[in-house]
Amino acid sequence: MSTILETRKLSKYFGGLAAVNQVDLDIADLEILGLIGPNGAGKTTLFNLISGFFPSTSGKVTFCGRDITNLKAHNTAQLGISRTFQASTLFMKLSVIDNVFTGCHLGYRTSMWKRLLRMPSALEEENMLKHKAIELLDFMGLASLRGEIAGNLTHGQQRVLGVCVALATNPKLLLLDEPVTGMNPSETLTMVSLIRQIRDDMGVTIMLVEHDMKVVMNLCERIVVLSYGHKIAEGLPAEIKENKEVIEAYLGKEEAE
């Protein structure tokens, strides 16, 4: 299986603190990869480096065979990397479909002037993108709520909508930062099912950060573990579950013993 993304000796320092330290990472095409570690391990920082929200201090990021080290976030999005965040980034006063439509803006091919002048070619493309937004909402189970104001949705529905907005950019790689945080068991099961469908039906590679170990172990095909910015382990879920260094990182050495 081919590699869609790799990092080599990727590091990020904040002052004298190494948030990410010499991390080598490979993600296979169409893989669901879990990134775990204790609070402050550097997981979200690694996401920020890959997606272009932070510049790296050193190291290299390659995506689909192209060096994307320190590209800005809008450039990495154009290349096919999209992400969600721990906190909601929705437009709470806009409708569900308008939120998804904002994610479709990368798909525009007509010029800004043609759109401003409401030229026929621009209107045709706008209708096509709105149809795409409706299809995404249907795929994610939110079609019946497309006219609802985003702020009126339940927490679980808002998390699903956030993923839907990320998918509207047509990603090849989707980075999910704590996708089931704050969800009840029923909402969690729904999100896990949707993540599998995104990979299986849409052909999107997925990397996720998650603290719910049951979700990680059941959903991810491979797991990478960070601790204090270092990669300390990677392997199959069953291997990670039994890894002594991983257990120590989560529980502390004395408790683990």
C-alpha positions as CSV (number, residue, x, y, z in Angstrom):
1,M,0.0,0.0,0.0
2,S,1.4,3.4,-1.0
3,T,2.2,6.2,1.5
4,I,0.1,9.3,1.3
5,L,1.9,11.3,4.0
6,E,5.2,11.1,5.8
7,T,7.1,13.2,8.3
8,R,10.9,13.0,8.8
9,K,12.5,14.3,12.0
10,L,9.7,16.8,12.3
11,S,10.1,19.2,15.3
12,K,8.4,22.2,16.8
13,Y,9.9,24.3,19.6
14,F,8.2,26.9,21.6
15,G,11.0,28.8,23.2
16,G,13.1,26.0,24.8
17,L,10.1,23.5,24.9
18,A,10.1,20.8,22.3
19,A,6.3,20.2,21.7
20,V,7.1,17.8,18.8
21,N,10.6,16.3,18.7
22,Q,12.1,14.5,15.7
23,V,8.9,12.6,14.8
24,D,9.0,10.2,11.9
25,L,5.5,9.2,10.7
26,D,4.0,7.4,7.8
27,I,0.4,7.2,6.8
28,A,-0.7,4.7,4.2
29,D,-3.3,5.5,1.6
30,L,-6.9,4.7,2.8
31,E,-5.6,3.9,6.4
32,I,-7.4,4.9,9.6
33,L,-4.5,5.9,11.9
34,G,-4.8,6.8,15.5
35,L,-2.5,9.3,17.3
36,I,-2.7,9.0,21.0
37,G,-0.7,10.1,24.1
38,P,-1.2,11.9,27.4
39,N,-2.3,15.5,27.6
40,G,0.5,17.8,26.4
41,A,2.1,15.0,24.4
42,G,2.2,17.1,21.2
43,K,-0.7,15.5,19.2
44,T,-2.5,18.7,18.2
45,T,0.8,20.4,17.5
46,L,1.7,17.6,15.1
47,F,-1.7,18.1,13.4
48,N,-1.0,21.9,13.2
49,L,2.4,21.2,11.5
50,I,1.0,18.8,9.0
51,S,-2.0,21.0,8.1
52,G,0.1,24.2,7.9
53,F,-1.3,26.1,10.9
54,F,2.2,26.1,12.5
55,P,5.5,26.3,10.8
56,S,7.9,23.6,11.9
57,T,11.3,24.4,13.6
58,S,13.0,21.6,11.6
59,G,12.2,18.4,9.7
60,K,10.1,17.6,6.6
61,V,6.5,16.8,5.6
62,T,5.7,15.1,2.3
63,F,2.2,14.7,1.0
64,C,1.4,12.6,-2.1
65,G,5.1,12.7,-3.0
66,R,5.3,16.5,-2.7
67,D,7.3,18.5,-0.1
68,I,4.8,20.6,1.8
69,T,7.0,21.6,4.7
70,N,5.8,24.9,6.1
71,L,3.1,25.5,3.5
72,K,0.3,27.7,4.8
73,A,-3.0,26.1,5.8
74,H,-4.9,27.3,2.7
75,N,-2.3,25.8,0.5
76,T,-2.3,22.4,2.2
77,A,-6.2,22.5,2.0
78,Q,-6.0,23.1,-1.8
79,L,-3.7,20.1,-2.1
80,G,-6.1,17.9,-0.2
81,I,-5.5,18.0,3.6
82,S,-8.5,19.0,5.7
83,R,-9.0,18.9,9.5
84,T,-11.4,19.5,12.3
85,F,-10.6,21.1,15.7
86,Q,-11.2,20.2,19.3
87,A,-13.4,23.3,19.7
88,S,-16.2,24.1,17.3
89,T,-15.4,26.3,14.3
90,L,-18.9,26.5,13.0
91,F,-20.8,29.6,12.1
92,M,-23.4,29.2,14.8
93,K,-25.8,31.9,13.3
94,L,-25.8,30.4,9.8
95,S,-27.8,27.5,8.6
96,V,-26.4,23.9,8.4
97,I,-26.2,24.0,4.6
98,D,-24.6,27.4,4.6
99,N,-21.9,26.1,6.9
100,V,-21.2,23.3,4.5
101,F,-21.3,25.6,1.6
102,T,-18.5,27.7,3.2
103,G,-16.3,24.6,3.0
104,C,-17.0,24.3,-0.7
105,H,-15.3,27.6,-1.6
106,L,-12.1,25.8,-2.6
107,G,-14.1,24.1,-5.3
108,Y,-14.8,27.3,-7.2
109,R,-13.2,27.5,-10.7
110,T,-14.9,30.7,-11.9
111,S,-13.2,34.0,-11.1
112,M,-14.3,36.2,-8.2
113,W,-15.4,38.9,-10.7
114,K,-17.8,36.5,-12.5
115,R,-19.2,35.5,-9.1
116,L,-19.7,39.1,-8.0
117,L,-21.4,40.0,-11.3
118,R,-23.6,36.8,-11.0
119,M,-22.5,35.6,-14.5
120,P,-24.3,32.5,-15.8
121,S,-21.2,30.4,-15.5
122,A,-20.7,31.4,-11.9
123,L,-24.4,30.7,-11.1
124,E,-24.1,27.3,-12.7
125,E,-21.1,26.4,-10.6
126,E,-22.7,27.8,-7.4
127,N,-25.7,25.5,-8.0
128,M,-23.4,22.6,-8.6
129,L,-21.6,23.2,-5.3
130,K,-24.9,23.7,-3.4
131,H,-26.0,20.3,-4.8
132,K,-22.7,18.8,-3.5
133,A,-23.3,20.3,0.0
134,I,-26.8,18.7,0.0
135,E,-25.2,15.3,-1.0
136,L,-22.7,15.6,1.9
137,L,-25.4,16.4,4.4
138,D,-27.3,13.4,3.2
139,F,-24.2,11.2,3.5
140,M,-23.6,12.4,7.0
141,G,-27.2,12.0,8.1
142,L,-28.0,15.7,8.5
143,A,-30.1,16.3,5.3
144,S,-33.3,16.9,7.3
145,L,-31.5,19.6,9.3
146,R,-30.1,21.5,6.4
147,G,-32.2,24.6,7.0
148,E,-31.7,24.6,10.8
149,I,-29.4,27.2,12.4
150,A,-26.1,25.5,13.5
151,G,-26.3,26.9,17.0
152,N,-29.6,25.0,17.5
153,L,-28.1,21.6,16.9
154,T,-27.2,19.2,19.7
155,H,-23.5,18.9,20.5
156,G,-23.2,15.6,18.7
157,Q,-24.9,17.0,15.6
158,Q,-22.5,20.0,15.6
159,R,-19.5,17.6,15.8
160,V,-20.8,15.7,12.7
161,L,-21.5,19.1,10.9
162,G,-17.8,20.1,11.6
163,V,-16.7,16.9,9.8
164,C,-19.1,17.6,7.0
165,V,-17.6,21.1,6.5
166,A,-14.1,19.6,6.4
167,L,-15.3,17.1,3.8
168,A,-16.6,19.9,1.6
169,T,-13.0,20.8,0.7
170,N,-12.6,17.4,-1.1
171,P,-9.8,16.1,1.1
172,K,-7.5,13.2,0.3
173,L,-6.4,13.2,4.0
174,L,-8.7,14.1,6.9
175,L,-7.3,15.0,10.3
176,L,-9.9,14.6,13.1
177,D,-9.0,16.2,16.4
178,E,-11.0,14.5,19.2
179,P,-14.0,13.7,17.0
180,V,-16.1,12.1,19.8
181,T,-15.3,14.5,22.6
182,G,-18.3,15.3,24.7
183,M,-20.5,12.8,22.9
184,N,-22.9,10.4,24.6
185,P,-22.5,6.6,23.8
186,S,-25.2,6.7,21.0
187,E,-23.6,9.8,19.3
188,T,-20.2,8.1,19.6
189,L,-21.3,5.0,17.8
190,T,-22.8,7.2,15.1
191,M,-19.5,9.1,14.6
192,V,-17.4,5.9,14.6
193,S,-19.7,4.5,11.8
194,L,-19.5,7.7,9.8
195,I,-15.7,7.8,10.0
196,R,-15.6,4.2,8.6
197,Q,-18.0,5.2,5.8
198,I,-15.9,8.3,5.0
199,R,-12.9,6.1,4.4
200,D,-14.7,3.2,2.7
201,D,-17.2,5.1,0.6
202,M,-15.4,8.4,-0.1
203,G,-11.9,7.0,-0.3
204,V,-10.5,9.4,2.3
205,T,-7.4,8.6,4.4
206,I,-8.0,9.4,8.1
207,M,-5.8,10.3,11.0
208,L,-7.4,11.0,14.3
209,V,-6.4,12.2,17.8
210,E,-8.7,10.7,20.4
211,H,-8.7,10.1,24.2
212,D,-11.5,7.6,24.1
213,M,-9.4,4.4,24.0
214,K,-12.3,2.2,23.2
215,V,-13.0,4.2,20.1
216,V,-9.3,4.2,19.1
217,M,-8.8,0.5,19.6
218,N,-12.0,-0.5,17.7
219,L,-11.7,2.0,14.8
220,C,-8.0,2.5,14.1
221,E,-6.0,-0.1,12.1
222,R,-2.7,1.3,13.4
223,I,-1.7,3.5,16.3
224,V,1.1,6.0,16.9
225,V,1.9,7.1,20.5
226,L,3.5,10.4,21.5
227,S,4.8,11.3,24.9
228,Y,6.5,14.7,25.6
229,G,6.8,15.3,21.9
230,H,8.6,12.0,21.1
231,K,7.1,9.1,19.3
232,I,7.5,6.2,21.8
233,A,5.5,3.4,20.0
234,E,3.6,2.5,16.9
235,G,1.8,-0.7,15.9
236,L,-1.5,-2.6,15.8
237,P,-4.0,-1.8,18.5
238,A,-3.4,-5.2,20.2
239,E,0.4,-4.4,20.3
240,I,-0.1,-0.9,21.7
241,K,-2.5,-2.1,24.4
242,E,0.3,-4.4,25.8
243,N,3.2,-2.0,25.2
244,K,4.9,-1.4,28.6
245,E,6.3,2.1,27.6
246,V,2.8,3.2,26.5
247,I,1.3,2.0,29.8
248,E,3.9,3.9,31.8
249,A,3.3,7.1,29.7
250,Y,-0.4,7.0,30.6
251,L,-0.2,5.8,34.2
252,G,3.3,6.8,35.4
253,K,6.0,4.2,36.0
254,E,5.2,3.4,39.6
255,E,1.5,2.8,38.9
256,A,2.3,0.8,35.8
257,E,4.5,-1.5,37.9
